[in-house]
C-alpha cells in the first residue's frame, strides 16, 4: 500500500466516517482497515489520525499491541502456532520450529514469495486439542512435527493456484 492511491485514501476515509458517531472508534476503524487491506502501515495510520484526531503514537501503540493487527502485508497462507501453556507443554515449540525450518522464516515473518506468514500465538482457546495450529482461520488439532511438511505442501499447492 506504499504511496496510497486516491481510491484507497477515499476508502480509508469512508471507514473512518462509518464510526464518526462512536465515542471510541479506533478499534473498529483499524479492524475494518485490516480486513480490507491485510495490514495497517504508518501512512494509513497518519490518515486515520488526521481524520479522527487520535495521535499517530496512540494508533501505532494499538496496532503494535494487538497481534491481529499487522504493520506489514501477510502471506496468502497465515499459519498461527499456539504457544500457550497447554500447547507448549505438548510440543508446540517443536511444531513451530518445523514450520520455520521448512519455510525458511521465523515467527512474525513472511516468506519471500509472499505465500506464507508464520505467527506465534499466545493462546487460541484450543487447550483440549493441544498442540493446535490455525491456518487461515482453520484449526488443526493435536499437530505433530511429522504432519507439518504435508500440510505446507497442501497449502502451497492451493496458494499457488490463487
C-alpha positions in Angstrom: 0.0 0.0 0.0 3.1 2.2 -0.2 2.1 5.6 -1.7 -1.6 5.1 -1.4 -3.8 5.5 -4.5 -6.6 8.0 -4.3 -9.2 5.2 -4.2 -7.5 3.7 -1.1 -7.5 7.0 0.7 -11.2 7.5 -0.1 -11.9 4.0 1.3 -9.9 4.7 4.5 -11.8 8.0 5.0 -15.1 6.2 4.4 -14.2 3.6 7.0 -13.4 6.4 9.5 -16.6 8.2 8.7 -18.6 5.0 9.3 -17.6 5.3 13.0 -17.7 9.1 13.4 -20.5 8.9 16.0 -18.7 6.4 18.2 -17.0 7.6 21.3 -14.1 5.2 21.0 -13.9 4.3 17.3 -10.3 3.3 16.9 -10.5 -0.5 17.3 -13.4 -0.7 14.8 -11.7 1.5 12.3 -8.4 -0.4 12.5 -10.2 -3.7 12.3 -12.1 -2.7 9.1 -8.8 -1.4 7.6 -7.0 -4.7 8.5 -9.8 -6.7 6.9 -9.8 -4.6 3.8 -6.1 -4.3 3.1 -4.5 -7.0 5.3 -2.2 -4.6 7.2 -2.0 -1.1 8.6 1.2 0.8 7.6 2.3 4.1 9.0 0.9 6.0 6.0 -2.6 4.7 6.8 -2.2 5.4 10.5 -1.5 9.0 9.6 -4.7 9.3 7.5 -6.7 7.8 10.4 -5.0 10.2 12.8 -5.9 13.2 10.6 -9.5 12.0 10.2 -10.1 11.1 13.9 -7.9 13.4 15.9 -6.3 10.4 17.6 -2.5 10.8 17.7 -0.3 8.6 15.4 1.5 7.5 18.6 -1.7 6.1 20.1 -2.8 4.4 16.9 0.7 2.9 16.5 0.5 1.7 20.1 -2.8 -0.1 19.4 -1.6 -1.6 16.1 1.6 -3.0 17.7 0.0 -4.2 20.9 -2.7 -6.4 19.4 -1.4 -9.4 17.4 -4.3 -9.4 15.0 -3.1 -6.1 13.5 -0.1 -6.0 11.3 2.3 -3.3 10.1 3.4 -5.4 7.1 1.4 -7.4 4.5 0.8 -11.1 5.4 1.1 -14.0 3.1 -1.8 -15.8 1.4 -1.4 -18.5 4.0 -1.2 -17.3 7.6 0.0 -20.1 9.9 -0.5 -19.4 13.6 1.1 -21.8 16.0 -0.3 -21.6 19.5 2.4 -21.4 22.2 0.0 -21.1 25.1 0.8 -23.2 28.2 -1.2 -26.3 27.2 0.1 -26.3 23.6 3.7 -25.6 24.7 3.7 -28.5 27.2 2.5 -30.8 24.4 5.3 -29.9 22.0 4.1 -26.7 20.2 7.7 -25.3 20.1 8.8 -28.3 18.1 5.9 -27.7 15.7 6.6 -24.0 15.1 10.3 -24.8 14.7 9.5 -27.3 12.0 7.3 -24.8 10.1 10.2 -22.3 10.5 12.7 -24.7 9.2 10.7 -25.8 6.1 9.5 -22.3 5.2 12.9 -20.6 6.0 11.2 -17.9 8.1 10.9 -17.1 11.8 7.7 -16.3 13.7 6.4 -12.9 12.7 7.9 -13.1 9.1 6.5 -13.7 5.7 8.2 -15.9 3.1 10.0 -14.1 0.2 7.4 -15.5 -2.3 4.6 -13.9 -0.2 2.8 -17.2 0.2 3.3 -17.9 3.9 3.3 -15.9 7.1 4.3 -17.7 10.4 2.9 -16.3 13.6 3.4 -17.4 17.2 0.2 -17.1 19.1 -0.2 -17.0 22.9 -3.5 -18.9 23.2 -6.2 -19.7 20.7 -8.5 -21.3 23.3 -8.0 -24.8 22.0 -6.2 -26.2 25.0 -8.1 -29.5 24.9 -6.7 -30.3 21.4 -3.2 -29.1 22.1 -0.9 -28.5 20.3 -3.1 -26.5 18.0 -2.3 -24.7 14.8 -4.5 -22.3 13.0 -4.1 -21.8 9.2 -6.2 -19.1 7.6 -8.7 -19.5 10.4 -9.0 -23.3 10.3 -7.8 -25.0 13.5 -5.7 -28.2 13.2 -5.8 -30.2 16.5 -3.0 -32.3 18.0 -0.5 -31.1 15.5 2.6 -33.2 15.2 6.0 -32.3 13.7 5.6 -35.2 11.2 2.3 -33.6 9.9 3.9 -30.2 9.1 5.6 -31.0 5.7 2.4 -32.4 4.2 0.3 -29.5 5.5 2.7 -27.0 4.0 2.6 -28.7 0.6 -1.2 -28.8 0.6 -1.4 -25.1 1.3 1.4 -24.3 -1.1 -0.4 -26.0 -4.0 -3.6 -24.3 -3.1 -2.0 -20.8 -2.7 -0.1 -21.1 -6.0 -3.5 -21.6 -7.7 -4.8 -18.2 -6.5 
